[in-house]
Amino acid sequence: MVVKKVLIKPLEPLMFRSQGEFEPLITGSHTSAQSLIIPRPSTIAGLFGYILFNGTPLSNNDWLDNVVKLLDNMTIYGTLIEADGEYLFPLRMGNLFALVKQETLLSLPELLKGGEEYEKWEKGIYDIFYEKNILFKLIGSQDRIGISIDKQTRTVKEHYLYTARYISFKKRNIAYAVFTDSDKSDEMNGKVINFGGESRVVKIEVVNSDDVISEGVNEDYYLALSPILIPDDSLDDFLDNVTKYVAMGKVDKITLGFDISRKRRKEMLTAVLEGSVIKKDFIKAFKGDDRFEKYQYQKIGYNTIMPLNKLELGKINVY
């Protein structure tokens, strides 16, 4: 299988908004937006689709079908952060979020086997989040104040004042890294383009990769490298067994972004967030499940998982 690594290199501070609204009727006279650390897969897939668009008419109004068509059968896996040539992995425990090196992940399976015996894993887990977390060494923030302009009158809209906290990078050689299974990725190499909210600028670099994309259930624990979307008709079973399926992390409602062409938000779904650790039982419970496979979210980067002991990428629906 062809494996390409696509690096998205920021050239200025970036903004990746999550759920929320800017309408003053909802938020009041002032609102704020804070960027996600890692962009949603749909944001990355939209970027790729925009670059690869060749003028071919899109047949319907479904944003997901259109993006998959633009990607021309490409599957996206990710997302990691690469700094000075080294991969950094998201890790999450509730609202705590970390970026850690791969060797840090190696201790997690043994720690998690402590199960409900809190004292067996408390010190080790918190050591990862407070001592081995290099998030704040690499990523900072930049606060800005914004207004909204009426495009017809070119005047400032009353009550549309907001603050935005962008993410900025403390090192020059840092990038978001995703992987694809298609040579078509080469067409994006060298592009300088807007990415995410507020039309921020990044550069794309595509290289051949020796990293592995494979299938199989061989480990007890897996790291979610992108949000794992839970179909609505599987939600009751998942929530009834969440402690059986998720060892550590966070489950939340997320929005899949904004549909610019139709000027409305994309769907909101329940997800196991990136950086969460899931158990083998979760993969087994949904193996080959039509409720996962009938959607194409996994094509655009969602549902990427990795065994904790090695960089081997896969999809929840193909195991």
N, C-alpha and C positions, 0 to 999 in steps of 0.2 A: 504494500500500500504506500502510495506517495504521502509523505508528511511534510508540510510546509509550516514554518513558524512565521507568523506575521507580528511584527513589532510596531506598536503605535507609540511614537515618540512625541511627547508634549513639547511644544515650542513656547508655551506660555501657560499661566494658570488655567485650570479647567473647571467646568461646572457640569455635574451630572445630577439633576434633580430627581428626587424620589416622589412619592405621592404627596399631594397638597394642591392648593389652589391659590391664585393671586387675587381673586375677586374680592373687593372690599366688603361686599355683603356677607361673605363667608368669614373673612379673616379680620375685619375691622379696618381702621384707617392705616394701619401699618402691619406689614408682614415680613417674614424673612424666609430665605431658602438656604439650605446648607447642602453642599455637594456630597454625594456618596464618594467613598474612597475608590471603589472599583465600579466601573460603568456596568449597567445591565447588558446582558447579551444582545437584547433587541437593539440597543443603541449601537453596538459594534456591527451587528448584521446590517442595520440600516446604512451605516457608513460604507460597508463593503458593497451593498447593493447600489448605492448612489455612484460609487466609482465605476462599477462594472456595467452600469446602464448604457446600452448601445442604441437607444431609440426604439427598441422593440415595443410595440403597444402592449400594455398590461390589460388583461382580459376582464378583470373584475375589481370590485371595491374592497376586497379583503386584504388588509395590509400584509398578513402573514403569507398568504399565497403569492402575493406580488414579490415579497422579499425572497422567498424560496425560489421563485422563477428567475429572479435577477441573479441569484447565486449559482444557478445552473447546476443543481445537484451537489454543490459543495456542502459539506458538513463542517461546522465550526465547533471547536473544543476549547474550553478555557473558563476562567481567565486567571493568569498569573501576573505578577509584577517581576520584571527582570531589572536588576541593578548591578552594574559593573559585571555583566555576564553571568550573574548568579540568580537562580529563581528564588522568589519569595512567595510564600503560601499564605492565604487568608486562614485565620483560625478564630472561632467565635464561641463564646460561652455567655448566653443571654445577651446583654448589651455590651459586654466586653468584646473588643475586636483587636486582633493582633496580626502583624505580618511576621512570619517566622521562617527561618532557614529549614532546609529539608532534614538536616540531622536532628533538629528539635522535634520533628514529628515522630522520629523513631521511638521515643520513649512513651508516646501516647497509648499504644495498645496495652502495655503492662499497667499503666496508671488507671486506665478505664476498666480494667478487669477487677479493680477494687469494688466496682459496683456500688451498692448502697452503703458500704463501709467508708463513710465520708473521710475519716482520718487517714485512710490509706492513700488517697489520691489528692487531698486538698492541697498540701504543700507543693507537690509536683506540678499540679495544674496552675496554681497561682504563680509559681516561679516562672512558668512559660509566659504568662500574660504581663508580669511586672518586671522580670529580669531579662528575659530573652526576646521580648517584643521590640523589634527595631522600627516599628511604624513611625514613631516621632523623630527618629534620626533621619528619615528619608523624606517625610511628607509633612508640610506645614499648611497654613491657611492664609488667605488674603481676603479681607473684608472690603466690600464695596457697597455704595448706595446707588440705587437705580430709580428711574422714573419711567412712566409709560407715555409714549407720544401718540396722539391721534394722527393717523396717517393722512387723513383728508384735510384737516385744518393745520397740521404741523404745530399743534400746541400741546402743552403738557396736560394729561388727564388728571382731573382733581381726584385726590385720595389714593392715587396709585403710586405710593412711595414704598419702597421695599429695600431691605438690605440682603446681600447675598454673600455667603462665605464660600469662596472658591478654594480648591486644593492647589497647592503649589509644591514644587519638588526641590529639595535641597541639594540634589546631585544632578549633574548634567546627563550622565549616562544611565538614564532610567526610562523604562518603557513598559506599557502593558503588552503582555504576550498571549496570543491565542494560536491555536493550531488548526490546520485545515487538511483535508484529504484530497486536494485538487490542485493540479498545475495551473488552473485558472487564476490562482492567487498571485502568480507572477505578474499579472497585468496591473496589479496595484503597487508594485515596487516603485519607490521614489516619489509617490504622490504627496503633495502638500495640500491639505484640505481642512475644512471646518469639521469639528467633531464635538458632539454634545451640545449643551445649552449655551446660549450667548455667542454662538459662532466662534468658538475658540479654535486655535490652529494646531495641527499635529502633522507629523511626517510619517509615512508608511515605509517600512523596510521588510522585505520578504526574503527569507533564507531557507535553504534545505535543512531539514531537521532529522536527527537520529532518534528523537524521542518516540516512544511506542504508543500506538493506538491499538488496543486489543479488547478481547471479550473474555469473560470468565469470572467465577466467584471463587476466590482462593483465600480470602482474608476475612477476618472477623469485623474489621472496621475500615470505613472508607471516608475520605475527605470530600466534601462537596466543593468543587472549584467554581461552580456557578449555581444559581438558585435551582432547586429541584421543585418543579411545579406540580402541585397535587390536583388532579382533575376533580371537579365538583362532585361527581358521582362516586368518588373514592374517599371523599373527605371524612365521612362518618367513621369508616373503618380506620383511617389513619389516625384521627384524633382519639379514638377509643384505645389505640395501641401505641400512642406516641412514645412512651417510655421504652417500649419494646423495639421501636424502629430508630429512635434518635438517641445517641449516647450523650451528645453535648452539642449545644448550638442554640439556634433560635428559629421558631416558626412564626411567620408573619404574613400579612396581606401586602402584596406589592403590585404596583402598576407596571405595565410593560412599556410605558412611554407615551408619547403624544403622536397621534396620526396627523401630520402636517397637511396632507392632501385633503383630508376630510374635516380638519380643524376640530378634532375632538380627542379625548384621551382614549388610549387603548384599554383593553380589558384589565381588570384587577383580579388576581388569583392568589390563593394560599400557596406559600412556598416554604421549603426548608432553605434557609438563607445560605449563601456561600460562606465557607469557613466552618460550617457545622460538620459534625462527625456522625455518620449514620452506620447502622449495624447491618450485618449480612441478612438478618431477618427481613429488613425493609426491601432489599433487592429481591429476595426470594418471594416475598408476598406479591410483588408486582411484576415478576418476571413474565415477559411476553403478554402483559395485560393490554388488551385492546384500548382500554381507557387512556393509556399513555400513547400507544402507537397511532391512534387515529388523529392526533394532533401533530403538527410539524415543528413544535417549539424546540425539540431537541436538535433539529437541523440547523437552527440559528444560534446555538450555543448554550441553551438551557440543559439542565440534567447531566452535566459533566461531573464525573466522580473519579477518584484516584485512590488506590490502596495506600494506606498510611506509610508503608515501608518502601515505596518506590514510585518513580514518576512513570505511571502507566495509565493512560487516559482511556475512559470508556463512557458509555451512556447508560443511564439507569434502565432504559427500555430495551437495550439489546442484550442484557445479561440473562 
